[in-house]
Amino acid sequence: MTGEDVEGLLRRLAPQVLGAVVRRYGQFDAAEDAVQEALLAAVMQWPHEGRPDSPRGWLITVAARRLTDMLRSEQSRREREGMVSTWALPEQWLAPAADRAASDAEAGTASDHDDSLILLFLCCHPALSPASQIALTLRAVGGLTTAEIARAFLVPEATMTRRITRAKQRIKDSRIPFGIPPAAERADRLAAVLHVLYLIFNEGYVSTSGPSLQRSDLSAEAIRLTRMVHRLLPDDTEVTGLLALMVLTDARRPARTAPDGEVIPMAEQDRSRWDAGAIAEGVALVSDALPRGRPGPYQLQAAIAAIHDESPSPEATDWPQIMALYELLMRMSDNPVVTLNHAVAAAMVHGPAAGLDLLGRLEADERIAEDHRLHAVRAHLLEMAGDHHGARESYQAAAGRTTSIPVQRYLYARAARLCDER
């Protein structure tokens, strides 16, 4: 078993293992540390010793042993410091660790129960701020590193580490039971859950940094979890809309890169490589959701994705309808990325000058003024307008602001091509 195979398997299993350990033993913060140690042990052992018959059961066993050791060590420390009266190891941990681990191994082997969805709602506990909910879920359920989450939030890694640590402590202090929340509480947490899944998918579809444009394992995990939420809440149109958006967007993944990893923009993609089955599923989902009440932002984004996916060519794309949908989105929220995409649609309908005029309004928005996407869109529109010098400078500015190596190469290549055409 190669190291790459191990990494992919562990990413899929990590939230399941964490959910199982938290469900059986509680102690969310300690359980996450124990699971991380179990994952590290697997990385070290499996490539040489082979994958166990039940990888999930093996991980639960090791994590249970680590958790037992950690809690016993903490109890011993407190006893030495005379603090035993304020903290004691739960009675169930007094059984020998080997016995508990053996029980866990049996349970992990015999059951394929997946607690990922329960873990997802736990991470979106109302005791946490929205930012902490998202960060903790990306860490515990999405499997992103703290550094990746920090980049997504545009904060230093040390700041994100403290935020996640505090979030785990809040969950521990709240003593919330491990399970799907009742309907009255579920509605309050659902918006955060959907936003988290949206962010996980986006990180997989366009990685914020690193050598690859996309991380299909993250996108697949976001889709899997969203399907679980959809099965739980089949009548919620925004859940359906988010699933449709993910499926429709992911359908284009096979055509987004060349064999050497080079980025291929949508207008130049071979549309015969798009996943027709996924497109049909996504269109059916959004078509089912839209007539049932006032559409929300995920449904509108899914409708935009459906228009792109059903267009036989770039020239046949219904840009006026896309522009109108972005205008509806802009009325719902003050999101600069929506405004950026609306500018592109306006340029395709009314010409590049109209799009550039709209971009000018974003230059003072500190949320996106230094984002590479703003400069990349400006470069594209300037190129459409025939201003190759300005486009080249904007492509270079965009390339200098992204931490994604494939995107950076693509942007520099566009700038170089304009130099060659002079």
Residue pairs with C-beta under 8 A, 6 or more apart in sequence:
1 46
1 47
1 50
1 51
2 47
3 43
3 47
6 42
6 43
6 46
6 47
6 51
7 43
8 217
9 51
9 55
10 39
10 42
10 43
10 59
11 143
11 217
11 218
11 221
12 217
12 221
13 55
13 56
13 59
14 35
14 39
14 143
15 116
15 119
15 140
15 141
15 142
15 143
15 221
16 56
16 114
16 115
16 116
17 35
17 38
17 39
17 56
17 59
17 60
17 63
18 31
18 32
18 35
18 63
18 119
18 140
19 114
19 115
19 116
19 118
19 119
20 56
20 60
20 104
20 107
20 108
20 113
20 115
21 31
21 34
21 35
21 60
21 63
21 64
21 67
22 28
22 31
22 115
22 119
22 122
22 178
23 115
23 118
23 178
24 64
24 104
24 107
25 31
25 64
25 67
25 92
25 93
26 90
26 178
27 67
27 71
27 172
28 122
28 168
28 171
28 172
29 165
29 168
29 169
29 171
29 172
30 67
30 70
30 71
31 63
31 67
32 140
32 168
33 66
33 70
34 63
34 64
34 66
34 67
34 70
35 59
35 63
37 62
37 63
37 66
38 59
38 60
38 62
38 63
38 66
39 59
41 62
42 55
42 58
42 59
42 62
46 52
46 55
52 58
53 109
54 105
54 108
54 109
56 108
56 112
57 104
57 105
57 106
57 107
57 108
57 109
58 105
58 108
59 108
60 104
60 105
60 107
60 108
61 101
61 102
61 104
61 105
61 108
62 101
64 97
64 100
64 101
64 104
65 97
65 98
65 100
65 101
68 93
68 97
68 100
68 101
69 97
71 89
71 90
71 93
72 89
72 93
72 97
74 87
74 89
75 84
75 87
75 88
75 89
78 84
78 86
78 87
92 100
93 100
114 228
115 178
116 141
116 225
116 228
117 180
117 225
117 228
117 229
117 232
118 178
118 179
118 180
119 140
119 141
120 137
120 141
120 193
120 196
120 197
120 225
120 229
121 180
121 181
121 186
121 189
121 193
122 171
122 176
122 178
123 133
123 136
123 137
123 140
123 141
123 167
123 171
123 196
124 133
124 137
124 189
124 192
124 193
124 196
125 133
125 170
125 171
125 174
125 176
125 189
126 185
126 188
126 189
127 170
127 171
127 174
127 176
128 136
128 167
128 170
128 171
130 192
130 195
131 153
131 163
132 163
132 164
132 166
132 167
132 170
133 167
133 192
133 196
134 192
134 195
134 196
134 199
135 149
135 153
135 160
135 163
135 164
135 167
136 164
136 167
136 168
136 171
137 192
137 193
137 196
137 200
138 144
138 148
138 149
138 152
138 196
138 199
138 200
138 203
139 146
139 149
139 164
141 196
141 200
141 225
142 196
142 199
142 200
142 203
142 218
142 221
142 222
143 218
143 221
144 152
144 200
144 203
144 218
146 157
146 160
146 161
146 164
147 157
147 160
148 203
148 208
148 209
149 160
149 164
150 156
150 157
150 159
150 160
151 208
151 209
151 403
152 199
152 203
152 208
153 160
155 163
180 186
180 232
181 189
186 233
190 229
190 233
190 236
190 239
193 229
194 226
194 229
194 238
194 239
194 242
194 298
197 222
197 225
197 226
197 229
197 242
197 246
198 222
198 242
198 245
198 298
200 218
200 221
200 222
200 225
201 218
201 219
201 222
201 223
201 226
201 246
201 249
201 250
203 215
203 218
204 214
204 215
204 216
204 217
204 218
204 219
204 220
204 221
204 222
205 214
205 219
205 249
205 250
205 253
206 213
206 214
206 404
206 407
207 213
207 214
207 215
207 404
208 403
208 404
209 403
209 404
209 405
210 403
210 404
210 405
211 261
211 405
211 406
212 261
212 406
213 256
213 257
213 261
213 263
213 404
213 406
213 407
214 253
214 256
214 257
216 253
219 246
219 250
219 253
222 246
223 243
223 246
223 247
223 250
226 239
226 242
226 243
226 246
227 243
229 239
230 236
230 239
230 240
230 243
233 239
234 240
235 292
237 289
237 290
237 292
237 293
237 295
237 296
237 299
238 289
238 296
238 297
238 298
238 299
240 285
240 286
240 288
240 289
240 299
241 285
241 286
241 289
241 295
241 296
241 297
241 298
241 299
241 300
241 301
241 302
242 298
242 302
243 285
244 282
244 283
244 285
244 286
244 289
244 298
244 299
244 302
244 305
244 306
245 282
245 286
245 298
245 301
245 302
245 305
247 278
247 281
247 282
247 285
248 278
248 279
248 282
248 283
248 286
248 302
248 305
248 306
248 308
248 309
249 305
250 275
250 278
251 274
251 275
251 276
251 278
251 279
251 282
251 309
252 266
252 269
252 274
252 275
252 308
252 309
253 275
254 273
254 274
254 275
255 264
255 269
255 270
255 271
255 273
255 274
256 263
256 264
256 269
257 263
257 264
257 406
258 264
261 406
262 406
262 409
262 410
262 413
263 406
263 407
263 409
263 410
266 308
266 314
267 314
271 312
271 313
274 309
279 306
279 309
279 310
282 302
282 305
282 306
282 309
283 306
283 309
283 310
285 302
286 299
286 302
286 303
286 306
289 295
289 299
289 302
290 299
290 303
295 303
295 328
296 332
297 329
297 332
297 333
300 325
300 328
300 329
300 332
301 329
303 325
304 322
304 325
304 326
307 317
307 318
307 321
307 322
307 325
308 317
308 322
311 317
311 318
317 348
319 345
319 348
319 349
320 349
322 345
322 348
323 342
323 345
323 346
323 348
323 349
326 338
326 341
326 342
326 345
327 342
329 335
329 338
329 342
330 338
330 339
330 342
336 362
336 365
336 367
336 368
337 368
337 373
339 358
339 361
339 362
340 359
340 362
340 368
340 373
340 374
340 377
342 358
343 355
343 356
343 358
343 359
343 362
343 377
343 381
344 355
344 377
344 380
344 381
346 354
346 355
346 358
347 354
347 355
347 356
347 381
347 384
348 355
352 381
352 382
352 384
352 385
353 385
355 377
355 381
356 378
356 381
356 382
356 385
359 374
359 377
359 378
359 381
362 368
362 369
362 374
363 369
363 374
368 374
370 401
371 401
372 398
372 399
372 400
372 401
372 402
372 407
372 411
373 398
374 398
375 394
375 395
375 397
375 398
375 401
376 394
376 395
376 398
376 411
378 394
379 390
379 391
379 392
379 393
379 394
379 395
379 397
379 398
379 411
379 414
379 415
380 391
382 388
382 390
382 391
382 394
383 391
383 414
383 418
388 418
388 421
388 422
391 414
391 415
391 418
392 415
392 418
392 419
395 411
395 412
395 414
395 415
395 418
396 411
396 412
396 415
398 411
399 407
399 408
399 411
399 412
399 415
402 408
402 411
